[in-house]
């Protein structure tokens, strides 16, 4: 998988894998999955959505850094496919 520098590339590459699309959400909060969203102040957030709350929240000034971290959040699922 190429390293994505933005969420458009991230989404494209994740769709090329066999990762269950229910395991992640790009651009909006979703329960029971890994999420990456841009906040109102322009920063990026990565977290796990659960019961309406954000767990393991990390904030990023750089979209590319957030994408790389997000792949790490999904790494266990990626490795299961190999």
N, C-alpha and C positions, 0 to 999 in steps of 0.2 A: 504494500500500500504506500503510495506517495504521501509525503507529509503535507497536509493541507494548510494553506495560509489564510483561508477565510471559510466561513460556514457554508458557502456555496460549494466549494471544493470538498469540504468535509461531508456534506450530505451526498454528493455524487459518489464519493469513494465508499461510504457506508452502504449505499444502495447496491454497489457492486459486490459486496460481501453477502454472506448468507445470514448475517446477524438479524435476529428478529426485530423488525421495526418498532415493535412494542417495547423494546428494551431501552429505547432512547427517544428524546424529543429535542428537536432543533428549532429554536425561535419562540418557544412557549413552555410554560410550566405544564407538567403532566405528572400525575401520581404514579408511583411504583416504577420509576425509570430514571436513567441519567438524563440530565437536561443541560442545555447550553442556550443562554438567552442574552440579548443585549439589554441592559437596564436603561432607564430614562436618562441617566447622566452620561451615557455613551460607553460605559465600561461593560465588560463581559462577565457573566456569572456562569460557573459550572457548579452543579449540585445534584443531589438525588432528591427527587420529589416523593414525598410520602405523607399521606393524610393531610394534604393541603399545606405542608411546611417544607422548607428547604433545608436539607441536611448535608453536612460536609460542604458547606458553601465556600467557594473560593471566588475572588474577584480579580479581574485581569484588565490592565490598560490596553493590552495588545490582543487583537482578535486571533492572530496566529498562535500565540502562546496558549490561549484558552482552548483552541482546537486541538493542539498537541496534548494538553492535559486531559481533554475529553476523551481522546483515543485511549489514553491510559486508564480512564475510568471503565472503558469497555474492553480492556485488554483480556480479561478472563474469558469473555465470550468469543473474542477473536481467536484466542489460542485453542478453544474448544473446537473450532472449525478446521483447524489445521491437522 
